[in-house]
Amino acid sequence: MSNALSRIKELKARMQQSIIGQEGVIDRLIIGLLANGNLLVEGLPGLAKTRAIKAMAKNLEADFSRIQFTPDLLPSDVTGTEVYHQAGGEGTFRFEQGPVFANIVLADEINRAPAKVQAALLEAMEERQVTVSGTTHKMEPLFMVMATQNPVEQEGTYLLPEAQMDRFLMHVLIGYPPVEDEVKVIELVRAEEQKALAASAKNAKDAHEPAKSDENPAIPQSAIFEARAEIAGIHVSDAIAKYIANLVYATRTPGAYSDELGRWIEIGASPRASIALDKCGRTHAWLNGRDYVDPLDVQAIAPDVFRHRLTLSFEAEGDGVTPDNVVDEIIKTVALT
């Protein structure tokens, strides 16, 4: 096991100490980070979406910022703006960075902000830069956005257009944990409260002594870049590359593969889906200790890559067919040649 892989597994283990019953979400967060992409995470309130990204940022040597999207938010509230400063009788405009200038950004309830604000964030995600008053400001080399949205309470929300959804590497769904895990969640939160109260009491007793931290040091950013370099060298055979292309092509010509797919899919996936399957497939293989991509790596992440890139027909929606049902059918239909 390489040093980078051991560091990433340590990061995952630390996150699992704070997040109970959402191992799939932790895996997708790490894949998104290593694949240098951005995630759209959808789930009902209270399912640890915010907690998961905070747990990642806390254990990484990284700056974290959270943006709560609301209908009255302005693009400058996200990107920053030029501010006039006066000193010594002279005035100049200086750029004050917005919260998007961080290593890990949580965009909470992105569908609550109007289109201009969404576009400002998505431009930063895609171009890794922000242009204000004709000046371009680059993002940090380590930059990741996790945007969340709530599947309920659609009143007062602004749906992301399909073209902008396509810029997310993956669309991750979070469901309720099983009863056994929910019991562990209760115990975890109770233990955290007790620890926080004990620390507060100790600090109040001796306010002049700085509190000693018993936490492990944060994992350096260099581990992420080392991991990315190793992932770039993961072998993808010609057969796997063709399999990825065939999976994406099946979404564009669904009727050629099966009658059901032809009835279900109205618009297929863009070439970004092929790129995402390749990146995430290599990352999935690396995390599992292999130096080559297996068909199972591609199939494992296919639902997250396709979920937000497929436009289903009215007939499919009327029959209750979900994007995940469509992806399952594509995987069954498309053969590895």
N, C-alpha and C positions, 0 to 999 in steps of 0.2 A: 504494500500500500504506500503510495507516494505521500510526501509530507502535506501537500495541498489537500489531498483527499481526506487524510486524517483530520486536518483542521476543519474541513467542511462537515465531516461527520460529527465533530465536536460541537460545531454550531447547531446542527440539527438536534443533537442530544440536549443542548441547553434550551433550545426552543421548546422541546417536548416537555421539559420540566415546568414550563409556564402555560402550555397549551395541552389540554386533555381532550382526546377523542377527535382531533382534527389532523391526523397524520397526513392525509392526502393534501390538505391545504399547505402544511409545512413543506412537503415535498415540492409542490408547485411553486411556492415562494422561492425556494432555493434554486429550482430549475430556472425560474425567471431571472434571478440574480446572476447566475452563472452564464446564462445564454444572452445576457445583456439586453433583456427585453422588459416590457411593462405589462402588468397584469390588470385585468378587470375582474373583480371578485364580487359575486352576487350572493346574497343570503339574507335571511330575516334578521331583525335586530337581536343582539345579544349572543351571536354565534362566534364571537372571538375574532372577527375580521380585523378590528383595530388592534386588539391584543396581540395577534399574530405578527403583524408588521412591526409593532413596538418591540416585541421579543427579539425579532431579528436585528433591529437597529441597536437595541441595548447591548447585544452580545458582539456587535461589530464595531470596529474603530471607524465610526461613520456619523455624520451629522444627520439628524432626523427632523423633519418638519411635518406638521399636520395642517391641512387646509379644509375647513368645514365649508362646503359649498352651499350657498343660499341664493335665492332668486335676486337679491339686491347686490350680489358680488360683481365687481368690475374686473376687467382683464388685468389692470395695474395692481389689483390686490393679490394677484397670483405671481405676476412676472416682476413687479417692482416698477418704479417710475423715476423720472428726473426731478430732483428737488433743488430749489434755488438756495444757495448758501452765500452769506455775505460776511466778509472779514477784511479788516484793514481798508475799508472804503471801496473794496472791489467785490463784485458778485459773480459767482459761477454756478453752473448747473452741474450737479453730481448725481450719478445713478445710485439709487438706494435699492439694493436687491430685495426681491420679494421672497416668499417662502418656498418657491419652486427651486431656489438655489440651495439645494441640500443634496446629500448623497442618496438618502431614501426619503421619498415624499409619499405621504398618505393623503390621497384626494378623497375625502369622505363624502359620500352621496353626490357623486359627480353629476348625476342626472337632475339635481336640484338647481343647478346654475344655468343661465341662458347660454345660447349658442356661442356668443363672442368669448365668454369665459372658458367654455369647453375648448374652443378652437385655440385659445392662447396656451392652455396646458398641453393640448395634443401637438401643437407646433414644437413646443419644448421637448416633448417626448420623441418626436420623429427626427427633428433636426439637431437636437442636443445643443440648442442655442436659443437666445432670445434677442430680438432686435427692437430697441426702443429709441425713438428720435433719430433714426438712421445709424445708430451704433449697435454693433453685434456683440453680445456678451455670451461667452462660452460656458457650458455647464461643466461640472467636475467630471473627471474620467469615470468615476464610479457614480452612476446616476440611475435610479430606478423609481418608477411611479407605480404605486398600487392604488388603483381607483376602485371605490366600492359603490354599489348601488343596491337599493332595497327593492325587491320584487313586488312589494305591496305599497299601498298609499301612493298611487300614481298621480293623484291630484297635485297640481302645482309643480310638476316635473317636466323636464325637457329631454326627450329621448335622444340618445346619440345617433346621428346618421350612420348608415351602414358603412360609408366610406371612412368615417372616423373610427368606428368600431374596429375596422380592419387593421388599425395601427397598433392594437394591443396584441402582444405575442400570444397570450392565452386568455380565455374566459373561464374562470374557475367558479364552480357552484359549491356552496356550503350548505349542508343539511344539519338537522338536529342530531346530537350524539345519542347513543343508546343509553339506557337507564344506568348501566354499570359505570359508564364514563361520567354521567351527570353526577353521580354520587361522589366520584373522585374530584369533580370540579368544585362541589360544595366544600369538600375537605381541603382542597388547595387554597381556595379563597379564604377560608377560616384561618388556615395556617399563616397566610400572608398578612392578614389583619393582626393576628397575635404578634407576629414578628415586627410589624410596623409600630404597634403600640409599645412593645418592649423597647424598641430603638428610641421612640419619642421620650419614654420615661427616663432612659439612660442619659439622653442628651439634656433633658431638663435638669437632671440631678447634677450633671457636671457640664455646664454650657461652655466652659473655657477650653475643654479638651475636644479636638476634632474627632468626629465619629470614625472609627476604624472600619474599613470595608473588608468583609470576608469573601467578597465575590472574586471570581477568577478574572484576570485581565482580559480586556476585549480582544477579539481575534483581529489581527491587522488586515488592512485592505490588500496588502501584498498577496495574502493567501487567495483572495478572489482572482487577482490577475494571473497568479500562477496556475490556478485551476482552469481559467479560460484558455491559457496557452496549451495546457494538456488536452483540453476538450477539442481544441482546433485540430489536434493531431489524431483524433479518433478516426479509425478507418471506416469509410462508407463504401461498400462494394457497388459495382455497377448495377447489380440486381436490386439492391436496396434503394438506390437512387431512382431506378425505374419504377419500383414499387411505390415510392413516395409520389412520383409524378402521376402514376396511374390512379392513385387514390384521389388526388386533386382533380385530375381529368374526369373522373367518374362523377364529380359534382357538377361539371359543366355539360356533360352529355349523358345525363342519368338514364334516359330512355334506352340507350344502347346497352346498358348493363342489366336493367330489370324494369318491368312495368311499374312496380311500386315506386322505385326511385324516380321514374319519369313523372309519376303523378305527384310526388312529394316535393321535389326541388324545383323552385322557380328560377333562382339565380345561384350559381355556384361560387366556389372560392377563387380568390385572386392568386397570383404567383406568390404573394406574401405567405400564403398557407404552406406552399412547398418549402419556402425558406424556413418557416417556423418548425415544420416537421423535421427538417434536417437538423436545425440547431438543437431543438428540444430532444430529438432522438439521440444525438451524440451526447448530450448532457446526461440523459437518463442512463445510457450505457456506461458512461464514466462513473456516475454515482454508484452503479452496481459492480464496479471493479473490472469492467471489460474494456479492451482497446478497440473494439469493433461494434458496429450497430447491428442488432438483431431485429427481425420483424416485430418481435414483441415490444421492443423499445418504441417503435413507431406507433404500434397499436395502442400502447399504454397512454400516450399523450394525444392521440388523434381527437378524442372528444373535446379536450380543452382547446385545441387548435382550430377545430372546425365549428365549434358551437356558435360562435358569434359571426361566422363568415358565410353561413348558409341562409338564404331567404327561402322560407317554405311557402308552398302554395296555399291558397285559401282552402282547398280540399284537405290538405294535410292538417292544417290548424283546426278545421271543422271536425276531423276524425280524432283529434287529440294527439296527433303525432308530434313528438318533440325532436329537436336537433340530435339529441343523443340516440333516439331510435333510428334516425336516418344514418348516423355514423356507424352504428352497429350493423345496419344492412349493407353499407358500403364495404365494411371490413369483411363481411361474409361473402360478398359478391366478387370483390377484386382479388385476383389470385397473384401470388408472388411468382413471377416468371424469370 
